[in-house]
Amino acid sequence: METTGDLPTGKVKIEIESRFEPGVRNGPMDLHIRVNGKAMGQGRVARTTGYALSGNDTFDVGRDSFSPVSPSYYDRAPFAFNGGIEKFTVTYLPTK
């Protein structure tokens, strides 16, 4: 998924909303990305993990130690973020 424009520099608030069909294990998931409240991208993940991660792939914040978001980035490992993360919050929303 690509953003609809350039991402701003400096302090930003990034929100990622993900929604999947309840009861469908490893099914698709719709994603919406907002930066500072502005919609910047959306897409669909064809298959999810079903809440189980493999032994070599984990839930990382600030870097991805194993797998890229796209095969196009594979040679750039370990995909580290070179900025600072002031706060990280996960909020579970009610299903629609």
PLY file of the C-alpha trace (Angstrom):
ply
format ascii 1.0
element vertex 96
property float x
property float y
property float z
element edge 95
property int vertex1
property int vertex2
end_header
0.00 0.00 0.00
1.28 3.46 -0.81
0.27 6.78 0.69
-1.68 9.30 -1.37
0.99 11.97 -0.79
4.27 12.72 0.91
4.41 12.05 4.62
5.14 15.11 6.75
8.37 15.46 8.68
8.65 16.29 12.35
6.21 15.27 15.05
3.21 13.47 13.54
0.34 11.31 14.73
-0.10 8.14 12.67
-3.30 6.13 13.00
-3.80 2.73 11.41
-7.29 1.30 11.52
-7.61 -2.36 10.68
-10.86 -4.24 10.32
-11.40 -7.89 9.54
-14.45 -10.06 9.22
-15.15 -11.61 12.63
-15.00 -15.38 12.70
-12.89 -15.72 9.54
-9.52 -17.13 10.60
-6.60 -15.95 8.44
-9.06 -13.98 6.31
-8.56 -10.58 4.67
-8.26 -7.28 6.54
-9.01 -3.71 5.41
-6.53 -1.00 6.46
-6.93 2.77 6.64
-3.95 5.04 7.38
-4.34 8.59 8.69
-1.52 11.04 9.38
-2.39 14.00 11.60
-6.06 13.15 11.01
-5.77 13.20 7.20
-6.51 10.03 5.21
-3.25 9.02 3.52
-3.88 5.49 2.30
-6.07 2.46 2.35
-5.82 -1.08 1.17
-6.64 -4.70 1.78
-4.38 -7.36 3.25
-5.31 -10.61 1.50
-4.48 -12.87 4.43
-3.93 -12.29 8.15
-2.10 -14.33 10.77
-5.15 -15.39 12.74
-3.62 -13.92 15.93
-0.66 -16.30 15.84
2.83 -15.20 14.86
5.54 -17.54 13.71
8.69 -18.08 15.75
10.70 -15.80 13.48
8.19 -13.02 12.88
7.00 -10.83 15.72
4.96 -7.71 16.45
7.66 -5.04 16.13
7.43 -1.29 16.70
10.05 1.02 15.20
11.68 -1.73 13.14
10.78 -4.99 11.47
13.33 -7.60 12.32
12.28 -10.16 9.76
9.81 -9.52 6.95
9.26 -6.43 4.80
5.83 -5.04 4.01
6.59 -5.80 0.36
9.12 -8.01 -1.45
10.36 -4.75 -3.05
11.99 -3.83 0.29
13.59 -7.20 1.11
17.18 -6.00 0.53
16.75 -3.10 3.01
16.54 -5.26 6.18
16.31 -4.75 9.19
13.88 -1.96 8.25
14.75 0.24 11.22
12.98 3.56 11.82
15.60 6.28 12.36
13.37 8.71 14.24
11.91 8.65 17.72
8.64 7.18 18.93
7.21 9.26 21.76
4.08 7.21 22.36
2.53 4.01 21.05
-1.10 3.15 21.77
-3.24 0.22 20.67
-7.00 0.71 20.88
-9.49 -2.04 20.18
-12.60 -0.70 18.46
-15.98 -2.42 18.53
-16.77 -4.49 15.43
-19.21 -3.03 12.94
0 1
1 2
2 3
3 4
4 5
5 6
6 7
7 8
8 9
9 10
10 11
11 12
12 13
13 14
14 15
15 16
16 17
17 18
18 19
19 20
20 21
21 22
22 23
23 24
24 25
25 26
26 27
27 28
28 29
29 30
30 31
31 32
32 33
33 34
34 35
35 36
36 37
37 38
38 39
39 40
40 41
41 42
42 43
43 44
44 45
45 46
46 47
47 48
48 49
49 50
50 51
51 52
52 53
53 54
54 55
55 56
56 57
57 58
58 59
59 60
60 61
61 62
62 63
63 64
64 65
65 66
66 67
67 68
68 69
69 70
70 71
71 72
72 73
73 74
74 75
75 76
76 77
77 78
78 79
79 80
80 81
81 82
82 83
83 84
84 85
85 86
86 87
87 88
88 89
89 90
90 91
91 92
92 93
93 94
94 95
